[in-house]
Amino acid sequence: MRRGALPGRDLLADVGQGALRSLRRGLDGRRGGAVADARRGGGKMTLARMAASYRHSAELLRQRMNELKEAAKTAGPSERSKLEQRIRDLSSLYRDTQETARFLERYYDRRYHAHGRRKL
């Protein structure tokens, strides 16, 4: 997600860096987590950990969409249209993130075909 998506409002302002650090720790259980270890060349980033990371990102997106929906209720007409466009953009990202998490979780399941959307 990018900073400054809305004028005067950081997209991840309510989340903060602490939540992102806790995500890294939660994925691996060690200080710094698997994401940090993978950057240093150590540790293993498994498909299950990647799926968990995508699930967490999807949850953050869903929370942000809910915040924007609440803000759109009290916003003026021009601001409301900008917020609704941002919600549509985030909704697309949310769907893609959920789909990727599902794909990673079921990568080795021969019965899962993802309805033909993803092919190996």
N, C-alpha and C positions, 0 to 999 in steps of 0.2 A: 504494500500500500504506500502511496506517496504522501508526503507532507504537503500541506497547503491545498488540499483538494477543494476545500471550501474557503472563501475569503475570511480571514481572521480566525479560522478554526483548524486545528491540526487534527487529522483523521484519527490518529492514535493518542490524542491528548489525554483521554480518560483512561486509557490502558496503561501507558507509561512503560518505561524500560524495565521496571521491576517485574511486570507480568511476562515480558519476553524472556528475562533471565530465569524466571521460575519455570517457563516452558522448557528451556534447555535442561534445567536440573531434573524436571519431571520425566523427561524422556529417558534419562539414563540412571538417575538415582545418585549420581556422583556430582560433586561440585563442578559446575561448568557444563555438564551434560554431554550427550552424544554429538550434538551439533558442534559444540566447541572442539571436542576431541577429533571429529572428522576433519575440521579445518587444520588441525595440527598434524594430521596424518595418522592419528591413533584412534582406537575404538572402532566399533562397527556400527554403521548406520544401516539397520535392517529395514526391510519393507514395512514391518509392523511399526517401527519407530517413525518412519516417514509418514505412514498412514495416520498415526497419532498426531503428528505435527500438523498435517493437513486438516484433521478433525478440529484441532484447537484453533487453527486459523479460520476455519469455517465458523466456529462459534464466535470468534471476535467479529467477523463480518456480520453475522446475524445480530449481535448486540448493537453494532454500529447502525445497521439498517433500522432497528427498532428506535434508537435514539433519533435518527433523522426523521422517522415517521412522526414521532412526538413533536419534534421541532416544526415540521411542516404543518401541523394542525394550527399553530399560532402564528405562522409566518404570513407575510403579505403575499399578494399574487405573484410578483416577479421572483421573490425569494423562494416561494413554494415550488414554482416550476423548476428552479435550479436544484432544490432539494429532491424533488421527485425524479429528476434526471439522474442525480447521484445515487439514489436508491435503486433505480433500474440498473445502473452500472455495477453497483455492489451486488445486486441480485444475480447478475450474470457470473460475477466472480465467485459468489457463494455456490452456485450450482456446479461450476467447473471444479471448485475445490472439493465439494462433496463427492463428485464423480471420480475425481482422482484418488481420493482416500478410499473409496469403495473398490476401485480398480487395484490399488496397492494391497488392500486387505485380501483380495480374492485372486491375486496374481497366479498362485499355484493351483487353484481350484479348476480342474478341467471342465467342470459343468457350468462354470460362469462364462458367459459370452458377452456381457455388457450390452446386450441387444444390438450387437454389430457395430457399436460406436467406436470401440477400440479393438484393433487387431494387432497381434504380435507378429 
